Amino acid sequence: MKAIAINGSPRKGWNTEMLLKEALKGAASVGAETKLVQLYDLNYTGCKSCFGCKRKGAQSCHCVIKDDLSPVLGEILEADAIFLGSPIYFGSITGQLVSFLERLQFPLFSYDDYGKLFDGKVNAAFFYTMNAPEEYYKGVMEEGLQARNAMLHFLGGEVETYASCDTYQFDDYSRYHAAGFDEAHKKKIRDEQFPKDLKAAYEIGRRLVSKS
């Protein structure tokens, strides 16, 4: 068994990566080999609309562009589970993760009947981190974010999402123009809620690999 985590955050070691690492620990607890990929360390682009993956005779489900992302995409199709993570910027996932999803998703479906080409099964989980409170996420953001990852179903497995809200952003809030945030409240969320988020990520990682 193998589980791969894709970190779409530029901030190594912070909230998004912490959730992904817990998901990987959960996967490892049931025997999976694990790997963490830092998207911001890779040199790649989004889909170039070359339609190479749609040419007759092309390798099914594979993007034809060759760059740092190519081997990662190949590994995902052979994995049992993938965990995607992104902070939310201006209501959406990071540009790096958008480009990643373009390259992963477009080759997976047919232009003949718009059906699924991939005949394997890769379970997937999407972890969002954001400074917005949970009420705002559920009322304003959740539906749009869920729609973005809907095409992960073309991987043939289960798809879960988890949002970690009201996250702690800085080591020292006094060094930044951040008067719109209540640092004491943020610390309370970090100390009381974020450990629950980490535990939830662990359980998701364990569960999705167990279902592969």
N, C-alpha and C positions, 0 to 999 in steps of 0.2 A: 504493500500500500504506500501511496505517496500523497502528501499534501503540500501545496505551494501557496504562499502568501505574497500578494502583490501590494507593496506600499506605495500609494499614490500621493504621499505627503512629502514635502521637501524638508520637513523637520524630523530628523532622525532622533529616535529615542523618546519622542513625545507621545501624546495620547493615541494617535492612530497606530503607530508602530507597537505600542504597548498592548493594544487590543489584539493586533495580528499575532504577536508573539504568544499571547495566551491561547489563541485559537490553535496555533501550531503545537503548543504544549498539550492541549487537549487531544489533538490528533496523534501526537507521539505516545500518549498514555495508552492508546489501543494498538500500538505497534507500527504506526506510519512513519516512513522516512519524510523529513520535512525540509523545506527550503524557503528562505525569505528573499524576495527580489525588491531592490530599491529602484523604482522607476527613474528617479532623478539622477541616478548614476549612469543611466544608459543613454546612448545616442541613437535616436530613432525619430520617425515622423508618424503622423496619422496616415489613414488610408489616402492613397494618391489617385484613386479612381482610375487605375490602369486596367481594371477588369481582368487582370491576369488570372485571378482565381476562378473566373467564370469562363475562361477559354476552354474549348473542347480539347480533351486530352490532358488538361492541367491536373495536378495532384489535388484531389478533393479535400476541402476543408483547410487548406494551407494558403497563407498569404505568400505571394511570390517575391515581395520586397526582401532584400537581404540587408540586415543591419543588426544592431545589438539586440533588438527585440525578437528576431527570428528564432533563436534557440529556445527562448522562453515560451513562445507560442506553441512550439512543438512539444515541449515538456507538459504544458497544460493539457493537451489532448490525450496524454498518456497518464495523467494524474487521476486520483480518486476524488480529490476535493481541491478547490481553490478558495482562498479567502482574499477578498479585495477590500482595501481600506482607503478612505479619503477624508480629509477635512472638507468642510463645506465653505466654499468661497462664493460670495454673491449668489447664494441660493443653489449652487451646483457643485459637482465634483471638480477636482483640479483638471487643468488642461492636459497634463501628462496622462491622466487616467482616461480621459475622453479619447485621446489618440490611441492609447492601448486598446480600448474597447472597440474602436473602429477596426483595428487590425485583427482583433480576435473574432469579432462577430460577423463581419461581412462575408468571409469565406464559408461560414457554417450553414448558409441557407441557399436554396436553389432559386435561380431566376426563371426556371421552367414552370414550377408550380408553387413557388414561395414556401415550400416545405423544408423540413430539416434534413440536411445532408449527413450530419455527423451521427453515426450509429453507436457510439460509445455512451458512457454515462459518467459525467463529472459533476458531483454535487458542488454547490457554490454558496458562499455567504458574502454579503456586502456589509461592511462596517463603516458607518458615518460618524465623524466627530464634528462638533459645532459648538460655538459659544451661545447659540440661541437656546432658550429654555424649551423644555419638552412640549409645553402647550403650543408654542409657536411652530415648532416642527410638525406636530400632528395636524394643526389647523391650516398651515400655509404651505409647508414644504414637502410633506411626506408623499403625497400623491404624485408630484412631478418627479421626485427622486426614484420612487418605485417604478415609474414608467421607463426611466432610463435603463434600469438593469433588467427589464423584462426579457430582453433577447438572450440573457444567460440561459434561458430555458432551452435554447438551441443546443446546449451542451448535454441535454438529455437527462439531467438529474434534478434534484430538489434545489430550490433557491430560497435562501433566507436573508433577511435584512435585520440589522440592529443599529440603533442610533444612540450614541452617547452624547447627551445634551448638556449645555451649560458648563462646558469644560473650562479648566484652568489653563490660561494661555501663557503666562509669563512667570519667570522665577521671582521677579520683583516688579510689581505693578507700578511702583512709584517712579520708575525710570521711563515710563511711557505715557503718552497722551491717551489715557484710558479712563477718564473720569466717569464715563457712562456705565462702567461696571462697578459693582460692589465687591471689593476684594474679599471681604469677610465672607460674603455669600459664596463666592467662587471657591474659597478654601473649604467651606463646609461641604459643598458638592464634591470636591476632590477627595475629602477625607471620608465622607459617608456614602456617596453614590458611586463614585468611580471604581472602588473595589468591587461593587456589585456588577458593574459593567465588565470588569475583567473576568470575574467568575462566569458571567454569562457567555463571554467569548470563548472561554475554556470549554464550556459545555457544548457550545455550538460546534467547535472543532472536533470534539470527541464524537458527537452525535453524527455529524455528516460523514466522517470517515467510517464510522461503524455501519452506516447505511449503504456504503459503496458496494 
